[in-house]
């Protein structure tokens, strides 16, 4: 098995071949500074303007600010800084202003961490409060209506990175309108690009950050859209690039690559349709049900992206499942890649009211709109092999350690826990390698075990 099946697209994606070519062309032929007035600079400026024009058309954002950033985290920081500076100015002018920084309980950690950081740094003294979600992972609109009159800044997401649950943005906008709230509103659109229709000009949204590497562009490039009348404060000042909105010489290779992805979205011939993606997701779900009887899906598919599945298997640890998939060349994750190294139950699933053991052992499987039937065929075949591996009997007695038949009960228990019995000490290993000089030694210790 030489190829891997990458099913962790919500964490990052491979780079589109056309995007690689566009980046190479920018590095080799359009390497000029787009602020320069000579021919090389003008070629770079044309590339920059073309990418921005495509972004506006794809996002339905003919008006407002649209700047290129290093990614969604920068876009979130900029939106939070802009909103909190505006709140501080309103207070200083004696204008009405809420006292809450309200964010969805299932938001990416970049949002509440940024809110807390800038709230402390600017001394705005606002109260951070999580907006609860229901059992389906969608924001509780009744709670929003209660809190909206007190809200200065609201942060939600278009679609959740762990569960794929799509927010009811129209319902949120209606709740703000019904309560007469003048709260500023940021929507994290990272998981929406290429998966959900976007028409930002026709929404109530004030700030919308995007990240390129979640949809086949390289890491280090993103976008931020700001409504025309929304307050704006630059995060970075300097040479006045991006019309003074985001200083620093533009990342032309990244912008060119993102522009190629935007071109593919606009032309509509590269990526799969929504209906095709739903069919692919349904095939993966059917394979999982067959391979892991009793599997529990943690988000309703009718409210989720067609490219994301989040599940738990009773009696199986999430770590053991990840190791099993990884051994089969299937790359999945335990949730957000940004916090996967922290062994804790998913705060997203906990907010949905799921049992802690289910939250602690959840697995996320996600693919991108570039997937094809052959890719899904192979993914389903490997999922089936993973299920078969769990049904295999314990191994026979090891000729070196003696483990196996002699400790059958213990081995069965450890196998069920995802552990492998081993009683080989250093001297035994040395003897074994001496007798088998061609043996392949694989170190499977955890990183923490190397320090012991």
Order of alpha helices (4+ residues) and beta strands (2+ residues): beta-alpha-alpha-beta-alpha-beta-alpha-beta-alpha-beta-alpha-beta-beta-beta-alpha-alpha-beta-beta-alpha-beta-alpha-alpha-beta-alpha-alpha-alpha
